[in-house]
Amino acid sequence: MSNEERKAALTLWMEERHISIQALAEALGVSRPFASVMLNRETIPAKRHKQMLRLGFPAELLPPPYHKPEPFFPGLMGQETTASR
């Protein structure tokens, strides 16, 4: 299924269930523009993908998840980071 076909199917699925972009944004704890852009992308953050699956969205209608790499700060290598300091 192309991204355009997926978006059309997802839009129909949401309309049939009376799920607005605003309602989705509120359920995810994000802004309305972010929710809208996210649904139109080729991929979405794995965290948001998992949240949407929990809300009952069909996996085949969602953009595939991507895992954001953790930041790597070379200057912090080997340093102890504790709350007691």
N, C-alpha and C positions, 0 to 999 in steps of 0.2 A: 504494500500500500504506500503510495507516495505521501509526502508530507501534506500536500494540498488535500488529498482524499482523507487522510487521517484527521486534519483540522475540520473538514466538513462533517465527518462522522461524529467527532467529539462535540461539535456545536449542536448537532441534532440531538445527540444523547443528552446534553445538558438542557436543551430546550424542553425535551420530553419530560424532564424531571424538575423543571422550573428552577434550575440552578443558574443564577446570574454570575457574571464575573465578580460583581461586588460581594455576593454571598460567598463565593469561593475565596476571594481575598480575605474576607473576615475569618473564614474557617482556617485559613493557612497562617493568618497573622501577618499578612503582607499588604502592600498598597494595591489598589485596583489596577493602576498601570503596570505594576510588576506582574500581577497575575495574568493580565491580558498578553503581555509580551512573552511570558513564559509558555503559554499555551501555543503560541505561534512559532516557537523556536524549533530547531532541529533536535536539540537535546535540552534536558533540564537538570538542575542539581539533584543528585541522588536523594538528598534530604526531602526535597519537595515531592519527588516522585513517590517516595515511601508514604508521605503524608496523604497524597492523593489516593493511593491504593487503600489506605486505611479509611478514607472517606467513601470508598466504594466505586471509584472510577475504574473502568476496565483497563488493564495494562496495555492492551493492544491499541487503545485510543490515545494513550499518553505518549509524548515524546520520550525517547529512550533516556535513561538516567546517565549522568556522567559523574565521576568522582573527582572532586576538586583536590589537587595535591596539597598536602600540608606545606606551609611556608618553611623554608630552610634558611636559617640565619647563621652563616658561618662564624660570626663573632660570638655566638652563644654556645658553640660546641665545647663540651667538656665543663661548662659552668654549671654549678649547682643552683637550681632555682627553687627556693623554699619560701614559704610564707613567713617563717620565723626571722628572716633577715631584714 
